[in-house]
Amino acid sequence: MIYLQGDFKVDDTTKKHLIIGAGFVGLGMAQALKAANIAYDQVDASDDIGGNWYHGVYETAHIISSRKVTQFTHFPMPDNYPDFPSAQNMRDYLNAFANHFNLREFIELNRAVSYVRPVENNLWEVTFSNGQQKIYKGVLLCNGHHWCKHFPKLKGEFNGEIIHSKDYKHPDQLRGKRVLVIGGGNSACDLAAEAARVGAKCVLSMRESVWFIPKSFAGFPVADLIKWWMPQWFQRLITYGIIRLTFGTHDNYGLAKPNYRVFDKHPTLNNEVPYYIKHGRIKPKPAVHKLDGCFVEFIDGSREAFDLIVCATGYNVVYPFLSPELQRVELAVVKCYGGSFLEDYKGLYYIGWGQARGGVGSLISAFSPFFIRCLKLQDEINVPLGLVFKEMGEQLPKTHLADPQQIFRQLKLTNFFFNQIVKRAYQVNTQYSNFSNSPLPCLSRATSTPFLP
C-alpha cells in the first residue's frame, strides 16, 4: 500500500522495524532480524557501512580487545588476521559480514534521521533529513556513541591548534610538533605514543592516574585469558598480577597510584605509554589549569609550550532525533530495562550504548537471540517489555560500564528461564490492559533542529 504523506509518497512500512545505523552493532542486529525473518529497513547517515571503523578512527588504529572476542561468534575473522586487527582489517571484516549475509540490499546510505516520534496505534513516525516521513512498527537505535565529541572546558586562550581525537587521522598531523594529549583512555594513550614517535615532544595530561593493562601477557591477548565463569573479583586479581609483572608500580614512572579499582572505570589497555615514559619521549603531567598563548599551565604550576592540543576526552551518548520526552540518558547511562527497553513506550529500543570491556561482536552474538525473543514477545502483548522487566524487579542501570563475562552469564540464565518472562509478561499485560503509547507532537519543519540533552 502506498499513500500520500505531505509532499512525498510513503511505503506502508507499518509491519517493519527501522534500524538506525550500519556500524558494528547495527549490522549485527540487522543480521539477527534477517535470520529471524523479521522485516526491517536500515539507514545510515554516512556514505558507507562500518560506523566508527569507517569514518571515525585514525589510520594506525588497532582494536584493544582481541580478534577472538571482537568477532561475531558465528562469523570468525580470517585466520590471517593478527590478534589485534587494524582499522583496515575491521573495515574489510564488516564489509565481508554484510556481503556474506546479504545485508546491503536493506541498507540505505546517506540517509540521516532528523526526528522519531510515537504516533497513534503504537506506531512510530520517522522523519528523514530531506523531510520525507515513514511509519514503522518499531525503531532500533544503533547510531553508536563515538561521534558526538566531548571537549573539556579550558580556561584561557591558545594560539595553536586544538582538535578532538576523532579529528586525528594520520601521524603527519603530529609530525615535528610539540603535542599535548589530554586524557587517560585508550585513544589518548594511542595518540600519545604516536606523538612520541613522530612529534618534537609529547606531554600526556591526565586528571588522575590510570591502570595501564598490557594488551598481551605471556604471548596471549589479555582479553582471551578472561573466561565466562570468572567472577569480577577473580578477574581483578588476575589483572593486578599481570600489571605488577609487566608494568610494575606507578612510582617507577613518576605517577600516582590510581584512586580506583581496576574495572571501576573503562580499562586502558596500552603497553607503549609506560615504555615511552621510560625513554623520555612522553612526559606525564596532571590536569590543565589554563591556556596562555602558546603555553599551557598545569595544576602543579608547571608550564610547557605546545603547537597542538589533542583532546582525547571521550564522547557524549546522544540521540539527537528524539524529543525531550524520550531522552533517557543520564551522563553516559541510558535508563532502560533489559539493556534496551522502556517502561512507558513500546517499539523503541536503545542498543549498544554501554561500554563493555570485551569485544562487541561476541556480545552482540550473545545478545541478539535474547532480543529476537523479546521482539516476538512484544508482538504478543500490548504493554512495553520494559514495564514487564520493571514489574519483575529489575532496576534501572547505574553505570554504562559492563563486565562482558557477567553479561554472558546473565544471558545464559535469562534465555534458560525465558518462559518465566513470557508468563509474567501476560500477567502484566492483563494488569495494564488499556496501555497505549502517548503520541508526541510532530516536529515543525520551520524549527527542525535536533534535540540535544
Order of alpha helices (4+ residues) and beta strands (2+ residues): beta-beta-beta-alpha-beta-alpha-alpha-alpha-beta-beta-beta-beta-beta-beta-beta-beta-alpha-beta-beta-beta-beta-alpha-alpha-beta-alpha-beta-beta-beta-beta-beta-beta-beta-beta-beta-alpha-alpha-beta-alpha-alpha
